[in-house]
């Protein structure tokens, strides 16, 4: 886990959770935006992701380990005595949804982008075949084959990240089976998501996750304050798209309004 200090007087802390297969380096732009907006940023690579892992090794970490990693990040954020927010993307958003539905933590609000509740882009092998594969060969290697071009249409990002050795879409059959159950758990609302301010961003042409399931999910929540935005022409990685400046501004304004409602003076 790493911490980046706010550039000015810190007014809040934001915990960022990345999606499957990637690492914190893909979030350099977003981290810098939050720091400039006077947020401390706390982020780590999910277990089995990023530097320190063997390149090309299939993901096989149990999902409870991802939740444990989030717990440690939130604990570190709360030490500052400031409002704590979560910004989570893709599988990271699903982890946040399930974690907050199970455990009580004083989170001031959340910004979720493109949660994985049902996948549109699946591994090349038929899902029907995969459903039984985990039983007799849980360690078999499967390539989810999510390309950077599936995530964003931003040519600058594609050029920067197409050679990233730590972007790895290989998983075991057992991991993929647990993923399916984990997404269903979030989509069906097993556990009650807390009534915290929530901003959900979705890409209009998301080629990875089913946006209709995310729409249905937020309609089913009993939230006092929420915002939903479907970004036209955007793909899966909302904060990597050409419109990311607008995505950040809208997210920041939302969190500023939350802090005002909590009694903080926001300038």
ABEGO torsion letter per residue (X at the ends): XBBBBBABBBABBBBBBBBBGBBAAAAAAAAAAAAAAGBBBBBBBBBGBEBGBBBGBBBABBAAAAAAAAAAAAAAAAAAGBBBBBBBBEAAAAAAAAAAAABBBBBAEBBBBGBBABBABBBABBAAAAAAAAAABAABBBBAGBBAAAABABAAAAAAAAABAABBABBBAAAAAAAAAAAAAAAAGBEBBBBBBBBBBBBAABAABBAAAAAAAAAABBBABBBBBBBBGBBABAAABAAAAAAAAAAAAAAAAAAAAAGBBBX
